[in-house]
Amino acid sequence: MRVSVVGGGTITAAQERTAVTVGKTLAANGHTVVCGGLGGTMEAVCRGAKSADGETIGILPTDRRADANEYVDTAIATGLGHARNALVPMNGDAVIALAGSAGTLSEIGFARVYDRPVVGIDTHDIPGVDAVDTPEAAVEALEAAVC
């Protein structure tokens, strides 16, 4: 399945480790990572996926595919700015939400509008987001919900 991973563009070292592990775990289980294609969580999850020979898709806010981080296989330029946040969860079968701020919250909101299952690790505590403690638990929960 395709799993959209959403989270902050600026992250701590601990958040980076979590995002890398999410990417590795998704790829190891045969899933494609969809993200916003830039830095922070997006770069870390793609790096993790690529380290496990996974596939990555970046849906960029800019109009230049070249703006994608180096770990994105398929860059989709939108030119939409923050409005592209609607497209990231739309293009996944499920969503993993990591630590982030308003942009992450908007992506969670769109995921719920599109009726995508959402699991979260250290993210917004809101209805519709099933909190888990580890990347492995996140992937397991989404597989149970979708597969």
trRosetta pair geometry for C-beta under 8 A, 3 or more apart (Angstrom, degrees):
i j d omega theta_ij theta_ji phi_ij phi_ji
1 31 5.4 -16 63 -125 67 100
1 32 7.5 -127 113 32 34 81
1 92 7.8 69 149 -172 95 72
1 93 4.2 -81 -172 42 116 144
1 94 6.6 44 133 12 140 102
1 142 7.7 -145 79 142 143 111
1 143 7.9 179 20 -104 131 64
1 146 5.6 50 -96 121 167 144
1 147 6.7 -123 -29 -68 128 91
2 31 7.0 149 -106 -173 19 85
2 32 4.6 -31 -108 72 73 106
2 33 7.9 162 -157 -90 68 3
2 34 5.2 46 173 -25 108 119
2 57 7.3 -11 -145 24 121 134
2 91 6.4 -73 134 144 147 70
2 92 4.8 -135 120 -126 91 56
2 93 5.4 120 57 -5 70 87
3 26 5.5 -129 49 -132 136 131
3 31 5.1 29 -3 160 112 136
3 32 7.2 159 21 77 66 51
3 33 6.4 -33 71 -110 84 50
3 34 6.7 -176 87 24 32 86
3 92 5.3 50 -157 -156 19 121
3 93 6.8 -50 -79 51 54 81
3 94 5.4 -25 -119 72 82 87
3 95 7.1 155 -170 -99 71 23
3 96 6.0 34 165 -6 117 102
3 139 7.7 -57 -82 -115 170 78
3 142 6.2 67 -114 142 123 163
4 34 4.4 -44 -95 81 68 107
4 35 6.8 142 -158 -82 63 47
4 88 5.2 122 -155 154 128 79
4 89 4.9 -161 76 -105 164 47
4 91 6.5 112 -76 73 114 73
4 92 3.0 -128 -20 -15 90 146
4 94 7.3 -164 29 94 77 37
4 95 4.7 -25 73 -107 100 79
4 96 7.4 -177 91 28 51 63
4 107 7.5 -147 143 177 129 121
4 111 7.2 -156 72 -95 135 115
4 116 7.4 15 32 163 121 162
5 19 7.2 122 159 -145 137 88
5 22 5.9 129 -126 130 140 136
5 23 7.3 -79 -7 -74 169 77
5 26 7.6 -110 -51 -35 126 156
5 33 5.9 -24 4 -154 119 97
5 34 7.2 150 13 71 67 52
5 35 5.1 -28 63 -86 86 104
5 41 6.8 -147 136 154 102 109
5 42 7.7 156 93 -105 99 52
5 45 4.5 -174 94 -152 154 168
5 95 7.5 157 -89 -160 28 61
5 96 4.9 -13 -112 66 77 100
5 98 6.8 25 -179 -9 92 110
6 35 7.2 171 -82 -133 45 76
6 36 7.4 74 -120 -24 71 107
6 41 7.3 52 161 111 25 148
6 88 6.2 110 -84 125 104 140
6 89 7.0 -25 -42 -64 133 94
6 95 6.3 -1 4 -168 110 110
6 96 7.5 171 26 86 65 51
6 97 5.2 -18 68 -113 99 69
6 98 6.9 -175 91 27 47 73
6 100 6.6 -83 143 11 81 158
6 103 7.9 -150 -173 126 107 83
6 104 5.1 143 143 -135 104 76
6 107 4.1 -173 -129 102 157 150
6 108 6.8 -153 80 -52 148 71
6 111 7.8 -130 -1 -39 143 131
7 11 6.8 28 141 -81 116 131
7 15 7.2 176 172 178 136 116
7 19 6.3 -134 58 -93 158 120
7 40 6.9 -147 108 132 92 108
7 41 3.1 152 81 -101 113 168
7 42 7.5 -170 60 -42 86 60
7 45 7.7 132 29 -32 125 127
7 97 6.8 142 -71 -170 75 49
7 98 3.3 -10 -89 68 133 102
7 99 5.8 48 -152 61 104 47
7 100 4.4 -172 -161 -48 42 116
7 104 5.6 30 -118 -104 25 128
7 123 7.3 -105 -105 -97 84 114
8 11 4.9 141 81 -72 112 85
8 15 7.0 5 46 155 118 155
8 40 5.2 -105 113 170 68 144
8 41 5.5 112 55 -21 51 114
8 98 7.3 -97 10 102 76 96
8 99 5.7 -30 -5 111 117 76
8 100 3.8 -176 -53 -109 69 72
8 101 6.3 67 -103 -2 100 78
8 103 7.7 118 -113 60 48 110
8 104 6.3 -47 -60 -40 58 130
9 36 7.8 -67 -84 86 94 142
9 38 6.1 -4 -129 95 105 124
9 39 5.7 67 -168 75 78 84
9 40 4.1 162 -172 7 25 144
9 41 7.1 -72 -77 20 28 86
9 42 7.1 -3 -109 6 66 110
9 100 7.8 75 -6 -133 58 104
9 103 7.2 34 -19 53 105 152
10 39 7.7 30 -77 108 52 111
10 40 5.3 -81 -53 -93 18 127
11 15 3.8 -122 -176 95 112 128
11 16 5.4 146 105 -57 120 74
11 19 6.9 55 121 -13 173 138
11 40 4.7 120 -8 -159 100 90
11 41 5.6 111 -45 -54 143 73
11 44 7.0 -68 59 -6 148 145
11 98 7.9 5 -114 127 138 126
11 99 6.7 121 -127 79 100 110
12 15 4.6 96 51 9 76 102
12 16 6.9 -130 98 -7 41 87
12 99 7.9 -6 21 82 98 153
13 16 5.5 -51 -149 32 32 117
13 17 6.7 35 152 -21 64 101
14 17 5.7 -49 -152 31 34 112
14 18 6.7 35 150 -17 63 103
15 18 5.6 -51 -151 35 36 114
15 19 6.3 35 152 -18 67 106
15 41 7.0 -64 152 -84 108 88
15 44 7.9 141 124 43 72 169
15 98 6.6 120 -162 161 97 121
15 99 5.0 -85 -119 45 129 128
15 122 7.4 -125 -105 90 91 140
16 19 5.8 -56 -147 38 31 110
16 20 6.3 33 154 -20 66 105
16 40 7.9 -116 -90 -163 85 49
16 44 4.7 -154 -150 -105 69 147
17 20 5.8 -52 -146 35 30 112
17 21 6.4 28 155 -16 64 108
18 21 5.8 -61 -151 39 30 109
18 22 6.4 35 151 -24 66 104
18 98 6.3 152 112 -136 122 126
18 99 7.9 85 65 4 146 103
18 121 6.0 -164 -178 118 135 140
18 122 7.3 -70 -127 29 178 127
18 135 6.4 169 -167 -53 69 106
19 22 5.5 -47 -147 31 34 115
19 23 6.6 34 154 -17 63 103
19 40 8.0 138 -38 146 173 60
19 41 4.8 -161 -107 -144 146 66
19 44 3.6 74 98 103 125 122
19 45 4.6 -85 178 -58 92 77
19 48 6.7 -172 128 -8 60 135
19 98 5.8 -12 -82 -83 90 175
20 23 5.8 -57 -155 36 31 111
20 24 6.4 30 151 -17 66 106
20 44 4.9 -82 -56 178 73 91
20 45 7.1 -135 -83 -89 29 33
20 47 5.9 -40 -115 87 91 102
20 48 3.7 154 -166 -71 50 113
20 51 7.6 26 -170 18 97 140
21 24 5.6 -51 -143 38 35 112
21 25 6.0 34 158 -19 67 108
21 48 6.2 -104 -29 -138 13 147
21 134 8.0 -70 127 -175 138 78
21 135 4.3 -173 119 4 100 156
22 25 5.9 -60 -146 39 26 109
22 26 6.3 27 156 -19 63 107
22 45 5.5 -36 84 -120 108 98
22 48 6.4 100 64 83 55 157
22 96 5.8 179 -159 121 134 155
22 98 7.0 -113 -23 -64 159 126
22 121 7.5 -153 -75 21 124 145
22 135 4.3 -143 -83 -128 60 118
22 138 6.6 -18 -122 70 100 145
22 139 7.7 164 -148 -50 66 101
23 26 5.9 -55 -146 35 28 110
23 27 6.3 22 159 -13 64 110
23 33 5.7 -4 -127 -77 84 153
23 44 7.0 -168 -10 130 133 59
23 45 4.0 155 -62 -170 109 53
23 46 6.2 -121 -125 -38 146 9
23 47 6.5 107 79 66 163 50
23 48 2.7 126 68 77 112 105
23 49 3.8 -94 -177 -35 98 74
23 50 7.6 -14 157 8 130 60
23 51 7.5 86 111 31 112 96
23 52 7.5 166 130 23 76 113
23 54 6.8 -161 174 52 81 150
23 56 7.9 0 -146 -90 115 116
24 27 6.0 -63 -149 41 27 107
24 28 6.0 27 156 -21 66 111
24 48 4.2 -89 -32 178 76 96
24 49 6.8 -139 -68 -77 32 34
24 51 5.9 -34 -95 75 97 109
24 52 4.7 119 -146 -26 66 132
24 54 7.9 -163 -120 -12 29 132
24 135 7.8 62 58 133 85 155
25 28 5.7 -52 -141 36 29 112
25 29 6.4 15 160 -7 62 111
25 48 7.8 -8 8 152 65 127
25 135 4.7 159 8 138 149 114
25 136 5.7 -143 -132 -85 145 58
25 138 7.7 103 96 64 146 97
25 139 4.9 -144 138 -25 116 148
26 29 6.1 -74 -155 45 27 101
26 31 4.3 -84 -175 74 84 114
26 32 7.8 -65 152 68 117 8
26 33 5.6 105 99 -71 150 91
26 45 7.9 32 20 -173 137 99
26 48 7.9 86 33 110 96 110
26 49 6.0 -32 74 -100 108 101
26 54 6.4 69 99 -132 87 157
26 96 7.9 -126 -68 0 125 145
26 139 6.0 -161 -83 -104 61 122
27 30 7.6 62 -175 -61 32 14
27 31 6.9 -98 -76 60 28 66
27 33 7.2 -37 -58 -27 88 108
27 48 7.3 -176 6 127 122 73
27 49 4.2 142 -50 -148 123 67
27 50 7.6 -155 -85 -37 161 17
27 51 7.7 146 57 64 155 60
27 52 3.7 140 96 86 126 113
27 53 6.4 151 170 69 124 50
27 54 2.5 -99 -112 -57 114 125
27 55 7.6 152 -116 17 93 50
28 52 4.9 -70 -58 -175 77 147
28 54 7.7 -58 -27 -62 43 113
29 139 5.7 150 8 174 157 137
29 143 7.1 -97 171 -72 145 134
31 54 7.4 -2 78 -143 55 122
31 139 7.4 -162 13 -141 147 108
32 54 7.0 161 -115 177 42 95
32 55 4.4 -34 -119 82 92 107
32 56 7.2 176 -170 -86 75 25
32 57 6.5 40 160 -6 114 106
33 45 5.6 177 -160 141 144 106
33 46 6.2 -169 99 -94 143 60
33 49 4.5 -114 -6 -62 137 158
33 54 6.2 67 -6 136 104 132
33 55 7.1 178 27 93 71 53
33 56 4.7 -15 69 -113 105 76
33 57 7.0 -177 95 28 56 67
34 56 7.9 160 -84 -162 29 55
34 57 4.7 -16 -110 69 71 108
34 59 6.8 25 -177 -12 94 109
34 88 6.3 159 137 -162 102 67
34 91 5.0 -171 -156 103 155 104
34 92 4.6 -151 47 -68 133 96
35 41 7.3 -155 -153 116 133 88
35 42 4.3 162 144 -131 130 84
35 45 5.7 141 -63 72 150 131
35 46 6.4 -116 35 -51 139 98
35 56 7.2 -26 21 -164 104 99
35 57 7.4 147 24 83 58 59
35 58 5.9 -24 75 -110 79 68
35 59 7.4 -169 98 25 30 79
35 88 6.6 15 -156 -146 26 118
36 42 4.8 -89 61 -90 82 140
36 58 6.6 9 120 -158 23 79
36 59 6.1 -57 -120 69 41 75
36 60 7.1 94 173 -104 62 36
36 61 6.9 10 -170 -30 106 92
36 84 7.0 113 -133 113 91 119
36 85 7.6 -11 -96 -97 120 64
36 88 5.6 -34 -69 -89 75 138
37 42 5.8 -41 29 176 11 138
37 46 7.9 64 -121 -52 44 147
37 57 7.9 -62 -75 140 101 45
37 58 2.2 100 -99 180 101 114
37 59 6.0 -177 -17 41 118 28
37 60 4.5 -71 76 -73 145 76
37 67 7.4 77 128 103 115 85
37 68 4.5 -65 -178 -123 110 87
37 69 6.4 -176 175 11 53 83
37 72 5.2 35 -136 -92 87 151
37 75 6.0 102 -146 -129 140 83
37 76 7.6 -157 -51 43 150 68
38 42 5.1 75 57 65 54 149
38 43 7.0 -57 123 -43 40 92
38 58 7.4 136 -29 -164 44 125
38 60 7.0 108 -54 -125 86 80
38 61 7.5 -19 -39 15 129 101
38 67 7.0 -25 -101 145 86 97
38 68 7.4 -107 -81 -130 43 41
38 69 6.2 104 -173 -37 19 98
39 42 6.3 64 67 58 11 101
39 43 4.7 -8 -138 -18 45 127
39 69 6.2 134 -81 -78 52 122
40 43 6.3 108 41 22 26 97
40 44 6.9 -55 146 -2 34 106
41 44 5.8 -65 -145 42 28 109
41 45 6.0 22 163 -17 69 110
41 98 5.3 170 -130 68 135 134
41 99 7.7 -177 -75 63 127 68
41 100 6.7 -55 -15 -72 149 113
42 45 6.3 -55 -142 36 23 104
42 46 6.4 18 158 -12 59 111
42 58 6.8 81 -179 -124 120 104
42 69 6.4 156 117 -1 98 135
43 46 5.9 -63 -150 41 28 109
43 47 6.1 31 154 -23 66 109
43 69 4.1 -173 -105 -129 89 165
43 71 6.4 113 -156 29 60 120
44 47 5.6 -52 -144 35 30 113
44 48 6.4 31 156 -18 63 105
45 48 5.7 -52 -149 36 32 113
45 49 6.4 33 152 -19 64 106
45 56 7.9 144 114 -123 83 119
46 49 5.6 -54 -146 37 33 111
46 50 6.2 30 157 -18 67 107
46 56 4.4 71 -132 -141 93 159
46 58 7.1 -10 -80 -66 144 108
46 69 5.9 147 58 83 148 124
46 71 3.5 140 129 105 108 117
46 72 5.7 -46 -141 -68 154 60
47 50 5.9 -56 -145 38 28 108
47 51 6.4 33 154 -25 62 106
47 69 8.0 -70 -47 138 89 134
47 71 4.8 -122 -72 -69 54 163
48 51 5.8 -54 -151 29 30 114
48 52 7.0 5 157 2 62 106
49 52 6.3 -76 -158 48 32 95
49 54 3.4 -88 -179 73 87 133
49 55 7.2 -71 158 55 127 24
49 56 5.2 134 85 -67 142 104
49 71 7.3 124 59 161 92 119
50 53 7.4 38 -167 -86 38 19
50 54 6.3 -93 -68 54 30 78
50 56 6.5 -46 -55 -15 91 129
50 71 4.7 -127 -13 -152 141 101
50 73 8.0 162 -91 -48 103 97
55 73 5.5 -66 -156 29 68 156
55 74 7.8 20 178 1 97 106
56 71 6.0 39 40 136 166 81
56 72 5.2 -115 114 -126 115 46
56 73 4.9 131 57 6 72 91
56 74 7.3 -176 99 29 53 71
57 72 7.1 50 -157 -157 14 91
57 73 6.9 -46 -73 62 50 89
57 74 4.7 -19 -114 70 77 105
57 76 6.8 21 -179 -8 95 111
57 91 6.9 -110 109 137 142 137
58 68 4.5 134 76 -132 151 114
58 69 6.9 165 -91 30 155 80
58 72 3.7 -38 -9 -126 126 140
58 74 7.2 174 26 88 66 53
58 75 5.0 -14 66 -113 106 67
58 76 6.8 -176 92 26 53 72
59 76 4.9 -17 -112 67 63 114
59 78 6.4 38 177 -32 82 125
59 84 5.7 -180 137 177 100 115
59 87 5.0 -152 173 109 151 115
59 88 5.2 -162 56 -84 132 70
59 91 6.4 147 -51 23 141 148
60 64 7.4 -90 130 69 155 51
60 65 7.0 179 11 -111 148 41
60 67 5.6 116 -151 78 144 113
60 68 5.9 -100 -68 -73 124 81
60 75 6.1 23 -24 -172 123 93
60 76 6.4 179 15 81 80 52
60 77 5.1 -25 63 -109 123 51
60 78 6.0 -180 79 12 62 84
60 84 6.9 -72 108 -160 26 170
61 78 6.5 -44 -130 59 24 109
61 79 7.9 67 158 -118 44 5
61 80 6.2 -100 -147 72 61 68
61 81 5.0 41 -177 -137 109 20
61 82 6.5 15 -129 -60 132 32
61 83 8.0 122 -136 45 88 60
61 84 4.7 -147 -98 23 64 137
62 67 4.6 48 56 23 144 164
62 77 6.2 -55 98 -142 66 92
62 78 7.7 93 60 51 24 66
62 79 6.6 9 168 -90 30 47
63 77 5.2 72 -163 168 31 120
63 78 7.3 -94 -90 80 55 30
63 79 3.5 36 -78 -82 96 99
64 67 4.6 97 86 -20 97 102
64 77 5.7 148 36 -115 9 136
65 68 6.1 -21 179 -9 57 113
65 75 3.9 124 -158 102 86 125
65 76 7.5 14 -107 -79 93 8
65 77 4.8 -92 -58 -37 65 110
66 75 7.7 141 -45 107 19 167
67 75 7.7 150 59 -166 65 139
67 77 7.5 101 32 -105 108 99
68 72 3.9 -84 168 49 128 148
68 75 3.8 -120 -33 -105 148 126
69 72 5.6 111 62 -17 69 101
72 75 5.1 78 125 -73 134 86
76 87 7.9 -126 105 142 135 141
78 83 7.8 -145 136 86 132 89
78 84 4.5 139 62 -97 155 116
78 87 6.5 180 -91 22 152 159
80 83 4.0 -102 167 74 107 101
80 84 4.3 136 74 -53 117 81
80 87 7.5 110 50 -5 155 129
81 84 6.8 174 79 -2 25 95
82 85 5.6 -8 177 -13 66 115
82 103 6.5 -120 -137 -112 102 98
82 106 7.3 48 173 71 106 165
83 86 6.3 -24 175 9 61 109
84 87 5.1 -52 -165 32 63 116
84 88 6.8 71 142 -33 80 91
85 88 6.0 -39 -150 15 40 113
85 103 5.9 -147 -96 -163 135 79
85 106 4.7 39 137 108 152 118
85 107 4.9 -112 -171 -71 96 81
85 110 6.4 162 132 -5 82 144
86 89 7.5 -71 -168 43 32 91
86 90 6.3 30 148 -23 66 123
86 110 4.9 -172 -125 -123 57 149
87 90 5.3 -63 -143 40 36 118
87 91 6.1 26 165 -17 72 111
88 91 6.5 -71 -156 36 22 102
88 92 7.3 7 154 -9 59 110
88 107 5.5 -27 72 -132 125 121
88 110 7.7 101 58 80 79 139
89 92 5.8 -65 -150 39 42 106
89 95 5.1 -16 -124 -79 100 133
89 107 5.4 146 -32 -175 112 80
89 108 7.7 138 -69 -94 148 19
89 110 4.8 153 46 101 130 101
89 111 3.8 -119 -155 -78 150 79
89 114 5.9 168 123 36 105 137
89 116 5.5 -156 177 31 104 153
90 110 6.9 -61 -43 154 84 119
90 114 5.6 -173 -102 -89 65 158
92 95 5.7 117 88 -76 142 68
92 111 7.9 -20 66 -115 114 103
92 116 6.4 70 91 -147 92 149
93 116 7.0 157 153 -135 27 101
93 146 5.2 93 139 -150 118 149
94 116 5.6 166 -119 -179 35 96
94 117 4.7 -19 -130 64 101 91
94 118 7.4 179 -174 -79 73 37
94 119 7.7 21 165 5 114 93
94 142 4.1 141 129 -153 158 116
94 145 6.4 116 -109 83 135 122
94 146 5.1 -109 -44 -43 124 139
95 107 7.3 176 -152 144 142 99
95 108 7.1 170 126 -111 148 58
95 111 4.3 -55 -3 -123 155 148
95 116 5.2 81 -11 123 103 129
95 117 7.2 -174 32 92 72 48
95 118 4.5 -15 73 -109 107 80
95 119 7.5 174 93 29 60 57
96 118 7.8 160 -93 -156 21 60
96 119 5.7 -20 -114 70 68 88
96 120 7.4 147 -168 -95 53 36
96 121 7.2 8 -179 2 99 101
96 135 7.9 42 -163 -134 152 72
96 138 4.9 65 -124 168 118 135
96 139 7.7 -20 -75 -69 137 61
96 142 6.9 -75 -63 -43 91 143
97 100 7.4 -104 -173 26 85 116
97 104 6.2 114 -157 179 99 105
97 107 7.3 164 -107 95 101 106
97 108 5.3 25 -95 -85 149 108
97 111 7.8 -131 -56 15 113 158
97 118 5.8 25 -13 -174 115 107
97 119 7.2 -173 26 92 78 37
97 120 4.2 -26 71 -104 101 90
97 121 7.6 174 88 26 56 58
97 123 4.2 144 125 165 101 176
97 124 7.0 -53 145 30 143 88
97 129 6.1 -52 42 -136 140 124
98 104 7.4 -103 69 -135 56 140
98 120 7.4 174 -79 -153 25 69
98 121 5.6 -12 -112 65 70 93
98 122 6.7 16 -163 68 62 89
98 123 5.8 177 169 -69 10 112
99 104 7.6 -128 140 -55 25 177
99 121 7.8 -64 -31 101 74 73
99 122 4.8 -26 -61 116 99 103
99 123 5.8 -144 -81 -89 36 64
100 103 6.3 -84 164 72 124 83
100 104 2.7 116 90 -31 132 145
100 105 7.3 -157 101 -25 98 65
100 123 6.7 4 26 -130 81 97
100 124 8.0 -52 65 -28 78 96
101 104 6.2 108 46 22 28 102
101 105 7.0 -53 144 -7 35 104
102 105 5.4 -54 -145 37 34 115
102 106 6.4 36 156 -22 67 101
103 106 5.7 -51 -151 32 32 111
103 107 6.6 30 151 -16 64 104
104 107 5.7 -55 -152 36 34 110
104 108 6.5 37 150 -20 66 103
104 123 6.6 -129 151 -149 135 112
104 124 7.0 167 113 -17 107 113
105 108 5.6 -50 -149 34 34 114
105 109 6.5 39 150 -22 64 104
105 124 5.4 91 -100 -52 89 157
105 126 7.8 91 -139 -11 93 149
106 109 5.4 -51 -152 34 35 117
106 110 6.5 33 152 -16 66 102
107 110 5.7 -50 -146 38 35 109
107 111 6.4 43 151 -25 64 102
108 111 5.5 -51 -151 31 33 117
108 112 6.7 31 152 -17 64 102
108 118 5.9 89 -143 -153 83 158
108 120 7.7 11 -110 -79 130 123
108 123 7.4 156 -72 150 140 133
108 124 6.2 -132 15 50 167 131
108 126 6.9 111 133 57 143 132
108 128 7.6 133 168 100 99 113
108 129 6.2 -19 -155 -75 130 122
109 112 5.9 -56 -154 35 32 109
109 113 6.5 35 148 -21 65 104
110 113 5.2 -49 -147 34 39 116
110 114 6.2 26 157 -7 69 107
111 114 6.0 -65 -148 47 28 102
111 116 4.3 -82 -166 61 83 116
111 118 4.9 98 121 -71 142 120
112 115 7.3 34 -175 -80 34 32
112 116 7.4 -86 -66 47 25 73
112 118 6.8 -50 -64 -8 78 136
112 128 4.8 23 -105 166 124 158
117 130 7.6 -15 -178 11 92 122
117 141 7.7 -154 151 135 130 91
117 142 6.0 164 96 -123 123 72
117 145 4.0 56 -68 141 173 154
117 146 6.4 -135 24 -52 130 93
118 128 6.0 46 46 142 122 83
118 129 4.9 -56 112 -109 115 67
118 130 6.9 150 93 18 59 76
119 129 7.1 112 -139 -170 18 67
119 130 4.8 -41 -109 73 72 93
119 131 7.5 138 -165 -103 69 11
119 132 5.3 8 -179 1 118 119
119 137 7.8 -158 175 120 145 79
119 138 4.6 170 107 -140 135 79
119 141 4.9 112 -81 84 147 136
119 142 6.0 -111 2 -53 125 92
120 123 3.7 -108 -164 46 118 119
120 124 6.9 -105 -140 51 160 58
120 129 4.4 22 -12 174 128 117
120 130 7.0 155 18 72 77 40
120 131 5.4 -39 72 -101 93 59
120 132 7.2 149 69 24 40 72
120 138 7.9 160 10 -113 4 114
121 131 7.6 118 -94 -156 33 65
121 132 6.0 -45 -80 76 81 78
121 133 7.0 83 -127 -163 92 13
121 134 7.2 82 -113 -98 129 3
121 135 6.9 -31 -51 -72 160 56
121 138 5.9 -64 -41 -61 111 133
123 129 6.6 -113 90 178 115 149
123 131 7.9 -163 47 -108 81 83
124 129 6.4 114 84 12 81 166
125 129 7.3 -139 -132 73 27 124
125 131 7.0 -1 -113 -64 80 131
126 129 5.5 68 62 11 74 117
130 141 6.1 -155 102 172 137 150
132 137 4.0 -170 -178 112 126 116
132 138 4.9 -178 67 -71 142 66
132 141 5.9 -147 -62 -12 143 144
133 137 5.9 54 49 31 68 151
134 137 4.6 97 57 7 83 101
134 138 7.0 -139 98 -8 46 85
135 138 5.4 -52 -149 31 35 116
135 139 6.5 30 157 -15 68 103
136 139 6.1 -55 -149 37 31 106
136 140 6.2 31 153 -18 64 110
137 140 5.6 -55 -142 40 31 114
137 141 6.2 34 157 -22 65 106
138 141 6.0 -57 -150 34 26 109
138 142 6.5 18 156 -12 63 108
139 142 5.9 -59 -148 40 31 106
139 143 6.2 33 155 -21 66 107
140 143 5.8 -55 -147 36 29 112
140 144 6.5 28 155 -18 63 106
141 144 5.8 -57 -152 36 30 111
141 145 6.3 25 153 -17 65 111
142 145 5.5 -58 -144 40 35 111
142 146 5.8 1 167 4 72 115
143 146 6.6 -71 -131 50 23 88
143 147 4.8 -15 -168 16 68 127
144 147 7.3 -30 -75 47 14 89
